[in-house]
Structures are given as C-alpha cells and as structure tokens.
Amino acid sequence: MVILCSLPLAAYSTGDDSHHGKFGLGINMNLQPQDLEMDFYPGFHIRLRFNETIGIAAELNIRSDSTEFTVADITSQPVSFMLMYFLLPKSVLGIYVLGGVTFTKPSVEYTDVPGPSEEEGEWEQGLFGGLGLEIAASPNLVIHGEIRYIDLDFAILDFDVDYSGLNYSIGISYYL
C-alpha cells in the first residue's frame, strides 16, 4: 500500500517539470481552536512559486462567529498575504517558513432585533507566522498544510473579537 501511494511522488521527483514558476489556484480548510470549541472555516487562495525557494500567496477566508447568548453574528472575510521560504529546494517534500499580514473588515448582524440591523466595522490588521509542508502529487497538483500563529484581535461595537492563537490549514492547489 505504501509503495503504491509513493509511486506518483517518486515518479514526479525525478522529472524536470515542476510547479515552480507557475501560478496556482486552490481551496483550503482552516481550523482554529477557540476556548473549548474548534472553529472551522473555508477559504480560497492563489499561489505563485517564483523558484525553488521563494513563493507568495494570497488567501480569502470566510468566517462567521456567533456571540454568547446568540445576540449577534459577527462575519469577516480575512484577506491574507504571505511570503514563503522553502527550506528544501528541488524536493518533492517542501518544508517552508511563512509570514504575512491579514486584513479584515468585520460586520455585526443582530439576531434578536426585528428587521435588518447590520453594521460594518473598520479595517483591522494582524500579523502571522508559521511553518508549512507541501507535497507535489504531480507537476500541477500540490497538497499543503500549515501551522500558523495569528495575532489578530479587535473590537467592533460592544464586542471584543480575538482570532489570535494557533491556526491549522490544509489545502490543495492546481498550478496552471
């Protein structure tokens, strides 16, 4: 079983064609531990590997949180920009260090008020850094996982929102 699973990776690692220098599109699923719960939220990303050691990425994630007692729903679509430095050039197994900045403009929708009652907050920003692992399944298909520490907290109206802490992400990218 292990040999069958590793055949595509071994075949790819000996080839000259790779996703380096290509533009990739993909989806990702994020997990962030919040108190005693796990917060799952989806995202979309674009990536560009300039060469074997440097890459950049931009992500759009979709988050929705309900406050205690379900008084309001807080929604944000964080947009993140990151720089990736790959530690193992010319390897199928890419280990990388990443860092970047996240911007978000949250909105609050009250659930216990009749009629529409939504208010938008100001743009907020935070920083993050972490480690990632990338496995090339083919020259165009890449699976990646990341562990990040995010520093992002803000107040909107009467609510304090804290997204700071560890964040885990797994995704798949198709390089054009």
Secondary structure, DSSP 8 states (H G I E B T S, - for coil): -HHHHHHHHHHHHHSS--STT-EEEEEEEEEEEETTEEEEEEEEEEEEE-SSSEEEEEEEE-EEEE-GGG-EEEEE--EEEEEEEESSTT-SEEEEEEEEEEEE--EEEESSSSS--EEE---EEEEEEEEEEEEESSSSEEEEEEEEEEE-EEEETTEEEE--EEEEEEEEEEE-
